[in-house]
Structure formats: C-alpha cells, structure tokens
Amino acid sequence: MQYNFSNFKIELKKVGDFLGNEYSQLNIGRASPMVLDGVAVESYGSRVPLKNVASVSIEDPRTLRVAPWDKGQIKDIEKAIQSSNLGLSVATDDLGIRVIFPQLTTESRQSLVKVLKEKLEEQRITIRRERERIWEDVQEKEKEAKLTEDEKFRAKDELQKIIDEANKNLEATFEKKQKEVMG
C-alpha cells in the first residue's frame, strides 16, 4: 500500500493561493481593487465588506473609483478606507470616492519587500507544520503495519519532492511580486 498524498497536495495548493491573495491585497503603487478587499464599512448598524455597499473600478493606473450604491454612505466608506491604514489618499466628489495610490519611494518599496518576505516565511512555516503532520502519520501507519519500512521511506522521498515543489512555487510567487514592487 502506498501513502495517499492527495489531501496534502490540496492543502499545499491552499497555502500557495493564500499567499497570492495576501500579496494581491498589498499596495504596490498601482491601482488594484483587491487592495480594498479587507476594508469593512459601517452600514446600517453592521460592518460589511466594501464590495457589498459599492462598486470598485480602476479609473487610471494610480486611481480607483468607489461608487456607493447609496450616496448617503459616502462618508462611512471614506472613513473606512482612511482608517484601514493602507496608505491611500481619498477624495470625495459628486460621483463617489476616488482612491489615489501614492507613488512608492525607494524606502517604501524596500519596506514592502520586507512585508512580502515575512508573508512568504509565514507560509513556509505552515508547509513545515503540514510536513511534520504527514510524516507523523506515515510513521504511525508503519507502526500499525499498514505500511512497510520500504514504503515508509518511499513516502518520505515523495513527501520531500512535494515539499520542494511547493516551496519552489511560493518562491516564484514571491519573486514575481518583488519584481512588481521594485518596478
């Protein structure tokens, strides 16, 4: 019997997708509606995601247009964006809100790369935890005589190949985003 890594591969894919999603929400000096995904607005007594109360579109490379469905919520939306600490400028007009992405300085680009590295390391730690969990499961199955010693070592080799591939994918995601940030 061979060890089944299919659930493990699914978990690793989720880790990679999570990192990509985290990176997409960072302000890299270009307008991206995903940067506002984490913004919650006070609306009729409850906090809801911005996308539930307004449409967000790209106006130009450094500006987003937020068009609320209820014009009475413009002030709440403006307050939510400003308090989100994304480093964005907000300007209100008769059509809604313009969200302006500032030009990144060399210093802010370098600090952004540090954040990218921190997020990468967090996901590597997650992968290591998953690897340990799987390896313990493989050893347990060997003790229960569900796997032979040879199968255990084959599983260990396969596990390492899967881990190497996952780390390579995370590194590629990081390098791509780092090139975007550094311009």
N, C-alpha and C positions, 0 to 999 in steps of 0.2 A: 504494500500500500504506500502511495506517495502522499506527502503532506499537501493539503489544498491551500494555495496562497491567494485565491481569488478575492476573498473579503479583504485581505491585507492590501492587495493592489488597489481595490476600491478606496480604502482609507487613505492610501498614499496619493491617489488622484485628488481626493478631497483636500488634502494638505496643500497640494500644488495649486488647486483652484482658489483656495482660501488666500494664499499668498498673492496670487494675481489680483484678486478682489481687493485686498488690502492696498496693494500698490496702485490700483486704479483710483482709489479714493484720496491719494496724496496730491497736493497742489504742486505741479511741476512748471508753473508759469504759463501753461496753455489752458484754455477754457475746456473743461470736461464736465459734463453734467454729473458724472459719477462722484465727483468731489463732494457734491451736496447730498449724497445718499444717506449720510449719517446725521443730517440735520433734522431735528424734530421741532415741530411748530405747535404752540398752544392754540388749539382750535376748538371752540365751543366747550371748554372745560376739560379737554383731554389733550394729551400730547400725541401727535400723529406725524408720520414721516412727511417731509416737504412734498414729495411726489403725490401725496393724497390730497393736497389742497391747491396745487398749482402745477402748471406745465413748465418744464425747463428746456430751453433750446439754446443752441450756440448762435450768438449774434455775429461775432467775429473771432479771430484766433485767441483773443485775450478777454472776451466778454461773453457772459451768459445772460439770457433774458429769462426772468422768472415771471410768468403771467398767472397771477392767482385767479381762481375761478370765482371767488367772492372778493371784490375790491376792498371790502371792509377789513380784510385780513392782511393788507399790505404791511401795516406797522408790526404785526405779530411776526410775519415772515422776515421782515428786515431785522427785527430784534433777534430772532433765532439764528439767522446767518451770522450776524455780528458776534453773538455770544458763543458761537461754535469754535472760535479760535483757529480758524483756517487761514488767517492772514489775508482775507479778501476784502476789497473795498465794495461798498454798497451805495448805489444811487437810485433814488425813487423818482419816477416820472408818472405821467398820466396812463401809461400802458402797463405799468407794473414796476419791477425792480431790475436794475442792471447790476450784475455781479462782475466786478472787474478784477482780473488776476494780475497782481503786480509783476513787474519784470524781476526775475531772480538775480540776485547778486552772486558773486563767486562764493562768498561766505555762506549764503543761504543754500546754495547748491551743495556745498560740502556738508553742511549740517543735514540736508535732506538725504544725502548718500549714507550718512551715519544711521539715519532712521531706517533706510532701506536695508542696511546690513543687520540692524537689530531685529527687524521683522524676519529676515532670512534665517538668522540664528534661532529665533523662536520656533520656526517651522522645522529646522534641523533637529532641535531638541524633541519636538513632537515625533519626528520619524524615529529617533533613537529609542524613545519610550515604546513606540509600537514594535520596533525590532526586538526589544527585550521581552515584551509580552509574547510575541510569536515564538521566540527562542525558548522561553519557559514552557510554552505549550508543546513544542516539539519534544523537549526533554521529558515532559510529563507523559506524552504518548509513548515514548520509548520505555519508560518505567512500567507503563501499563501493558507493555508488549504489543502495542498497536503498530509500532514502527521498529524495524531492526536497527542495529547500530549503523550499518551502511546507509540505510535510508535517512537516518538522523543526520549523518554528515553530508549526504546529497542535499537534504533540505537546508542545511546550514549554508552550503555553497550557493544554492538557489536564492536563499534569503539575502545573501550578500550581494548577488547580482541585481536583485530587485532594489535593494537599498542604494546601490551605486547609481542605478538608472534614475531613481527618484531624486537623489542629491544632484545629479547632473542636470535634471530638468529644473530644479529650484535655482541652481546656479545660472542657468541660461535665462530664466525669468529675471533674476537679479541683474545680470549683465545688460539685458535689453533695456530695463528700466533705468539703469545707471547711465547708459548712453543717452537716453531721452533727457534725463535730468541735466547732464553735463553739456548737452547741446552739441 
